[in-house]
Amino acid sequence: MPLELSFTAQDLANIRFAVSPLGEVIASVRVVKDPAAHPALRPWAQQVRRRLADVDWRLLSDLVPVPTISIAGFTCTPPSTSMPDLELELATMRAAAGRVRADLDSVGGPRTKRIMALYEDPERGLERLAGEVGAYWEAAMAPYWPRIRSLLEGEILRRARLLAEGGAGRMLADLDAAVTWRDGRLRLEHRYVSGTRSLRGLGLLLVPCVFAWPRVFSVTTPPYQPTVRYPPRGVATLWERRAVDAPEALAAVLGRTRARLLAELDQPASTRDLAQRAGLSEPGANRHLTALRAAGLCTSHRTGRWVLYARTAVAEAMLRGGHFEETPTPRSNSR
């Protein structure tokens, strides 16, 4: 079914982009609950489902039904800034207590005891939800965020180039296979919504969202900013396991072992995994990781019995600057 968004000149002037950590959390819940429906994201789901067994995220899960027809707006209000962090978005969510009941009424559907408790006491319920989102983030999202954010920022830069080359029409027409631009209207092939919506002079907020894949989601109902969340290009490459050599320039600065450990952190990994890959003892790997963490090049994330290391954005930039070659590791066809 087509949903058409109608633009005025003012709407075109007010197009902007944003990244949303909270939006990624909400969208990713669908993937964890039904990984078979998201083959490009299944490697991530397989990695995090074990860690989420130690996390209480039942209310969060209840609020994101599968199949997903509609999600209550207060769970992921369109971001007000281009690069909010999770804490800012959670603060916005906590401040939405006055909209909880209306949003839940508009979504409809069955309500669990946890959702009913949220409905009856929105402020207390939102505190619980914010706590669950924070715990879920640490287990399932934070170790991957530097790479995800890098992909999202690259997508926004790509959109900016298209805008510079061919104007808003060129930029909007290339969003997704399910999106077309014609005669001042953006047409979205939608599973559950149809009709024409005015942007009310507010413009359109475009939010690239890794875990939206393969769908495009829209927000058109007041009082929220009209928003389209769409999957950026290159989602599947985030989860590819690659064999890498440490860049020589980086090895000259950090030492070959520490450069190798950073290169191996193309995906979050435990000390044991990294030690085995780099041919080190676990205590030896731990000493090097501690030094890299102190230098701001990696972070550690503990969830229950799990401790994972991940590269920071600074390390990602250093590795890109090293111009190292990546060779894809052969993968089984039985994914």
N, C-alpha and C positions, 0 to 999 in steps of 0.2 A: 504494500500500500504506500502511495506517495504522500509525504508531508512536505509542503512547500512553505518556505520562509520568505516573506515579502520585504524587500529592502527599499528604503528611501535614501536620498542623498545623505541625510544625517546618519542613517544606519551604516552606510558604507564608510563614512568618516570615522565612525566609532568602533570599527572592527579592531579587536586586540587579541593577543595570545596570552596564555598562562599555563603553568605546570601546576599540578595538584597532587601532592602526596596522599591526601585523604581520598581523593577520587581514585587513585590507583589501589588503595586498600579496599575500597568498596567494590570496585570492579573485579579485583583479584579473588574476592570471596566466591564469586561465581565459578572461577576456575578451580579452586580447591574442592568445591562441592561437586563439580561435574567436569573433571579433567578430560574425559573422552570427547567432549564437545569442543575442546580447545587444543587441537593437536600441536600447534606452534608453541603453546605455553605449557604443555604437559611435562617437559623436563623440569621446569621450575616447580610445578605442583608435586611431582614425585619427590623432589628434594625437601620441600617444606612440610609436607603432610605429617611426617614423623615428628618433626619439631613442634608442630602445633598440637600434638597430643598432650603436651605439657602445659598448654595455655587454655584458659577459660575464655572462649569467644562465642558463647552461646547466643547472647542477645544480638551481637553483630551478625551472626549467621541467620538468626530469625528474620532480621530486617532486610536481608538480601535473598529473596526466594529464587529458586531455580525450578522451572524456567523463569527468567526475569522479564516481566512485563512492565512493571513500574516500581520505582524505589522512592521512599519518602524523601522529600527534598532536603529536610534538615540534616540528613546523614552526610551529605556532601554538597553543601552550598557552593555555588560557583565562586571561585577565589576572587578576592577584591584586588589583589596585587599579582604581578606577573610571576613571581618566584616565591610563594609563601613556603614556610617550613611547616612541618606537621603540627607543632605546638600552636602556631597562629590559626591554623584551620580548626583545630580542636577547640580553641577558645571561641571561635565563631560558632561552632556547633553548640557549645555549652550555652551561648547567648541566645539560642533559637528556641528556648523552652516555650515561648508563647506561640510558636507555630507547630509544635509537635502534634497536638490533637487534630488540627485541621489537615496537616499533611498525611497523617495516618488515615483519617476519614476519606481523603481523596484517593488514596491508594487502594483501600478496601482489602478484601481477602481475609483469610482466617488469621486470628491473632493467638499467639501462644501466651502462656502465663507471663512470660518475661515481657512481651510487648504490652500486655494489659497493665502490668505494673508501671511501665514507662508512660503509658497513656494516663494513668491515674495520678502519677507524681512525676511530671516531665523533668523537673530539675534534678531530682535524685536519679531518675533513669538515665539522663544524659551524662551524669557523672560516672555511672557504671559503664555506659557505652564508651565514653572517652578512655576509661581505664582499659577496657577490652581492646580498643583500637591500638592503644599504646603497646600493650603486650603482644598483640598480633604483629604490629610493625616490627618490633625487635626480633621476633622469631622468623618472620617470613619476608620482610621487605628491606629492613635497614642494611643487611649485608649486601644486597644487590643494588641499593639505591644509587651509588655513584655511577654505575654503568647505565642504569635506567635513565637517570637524569641527563647523562651525556647524550644518550640517544634522543631524548626529548628536546634538549637544547639544540641539537643538530637539526632536528625537524623544524624547529621554529626559524632557525637561520635559513634553511632551505626555502621556507615559505616567504621569508623576507626578500630573498633573491627573486622569486617568482613575481612578487608584488612589484619589485623595482623594474623587472623586465617587461611585464605585461599588464600591470594594474591589478585591481581587486578581482576582476573577472578571471584572469589567468590563475591567480592564486587559489580562488575558491573552486574552480573547475577541476583542479588536480587533487582535491582532498582525499578522495576514496572512490573506489569503483561504484559504491552505492550512492554517490553524490554527484549531481550535475548542476551546472549554472546556466541559466538562460533567461533573458528578458527581465533582469532585475530580480529573479527569484532563485533561491537555492532549493533544489529538490532532493529530498532524502528518501531513499527506499526504506520504508519502515515496516516492521512486522506487525505492529499493533496500533499505529496512529496514522490518521490521514487528515487531509484538509489543508487549509491555508492559514498561516499564522502571521500576524504583524509583529515586527520587532519593537514596535512602540517608540521608535526613535532612540532606543538604548544601544543600538548596534548589536554585534554578535561577538561573543567570547568563544574563541576556538581553543580547545584544550586537547592536545595530543595525549593519548592515554594508552600505554602498552597493554594493559589488561582489558581494555575494551575489545581487543581483537576477538573475532573478526567483524564485530558489529560497530555501528555508529549510534550513539545515544544523544538525545536532545532534551533540553529544558526550555519550555516556551511559556510556562504558566506563571503569572504574577504571584508573588512579588519578586521572583528571582530574575536575575540577569539572563536573557536568552543565551543559551550555550549549546555548543555541539562538541561532544567528545568523540574523537576518532582515532583509530590506530595509526601510529607513525610507520614509516617504512623501516624495514630491518628488524622487526620484532623477533623473528626466528633466530637471528644471528646472536642475540643476547645469551642464548643458552648453549651455543656450540662449544664443545670442549676442544681446545686447540693445544697442540704441542708447540711451545715457544722457546726460543733462545733468548737469553738476556741480552739487551742491547750493549754493545761494547762501550759506548760512551757512558752509559749508566753504570756499568760494571766498574769502570775506571774510577767513578766517584764513590759508589757504595760498597764496592767489593763484589766479586762474581757471585758469591753465595746469596747475598742479600738481594742483588738484582735478579737472580734466578727465582728466589722466593716471590718477589713482586710479580714477575712475569707469570708464575704459576697461579697467582691469585686472579686469573681471568674470571673465575667464579669463586664465591666464598668457600672456604675449606677449613678443616680442623688441623690442629698441629700434627696429628698422626698422618693424615693424608699428605700434607705438605712435606713432612719428613721422608715419607716413602718415595714421593716423586723426585725430591732433590737428593736422595741418597744420604740423608742425615739421621742422626739419632733424634728421638723426640726432645730430650733436653737441649740438644744443640739447636734444633729448629726453633725451640721456644725462646732461646736467648736472642737469636737473630730477629724473631718476630717482635720481641719486646723492644729491641732497639729501633726497628722500623716504626713501631707504634709511637715510641717516644719522639721520633722525628716527624710524626704527622703523616706518614706514608701508608699506614694501615690502621684499621680499627678492629676491635674484638667485640663480639656480641654474644652474650650468655643468655640462654633460655633453658631453664631447667638444667638438665645434664649436658646440654649442647653448648660448646663454645666455638664460634666460627670467626675466622679472620677474613677481612675484605679490604681491597685497595680503597684509598681515599681518592677524591677528585684530583688532588695534587699529584698522586702517583699515576693516575690515568693519564694526565697531561704529560708527565715525564716520560712515560712509556711511548706515548704517541710521538713525542719529540725525538725518540730514539730511532724511529723509522725501522723497527724490527719487522722481520718477515714472520708470518704465521702460517703454519701448515696444518690444515684440518686433520684431526685424528680420525681414522676410519671409524664409522659408526655402523651399528647393526641396522638392518632394515626393519627389524621387529620393534618399532617404536610404539 
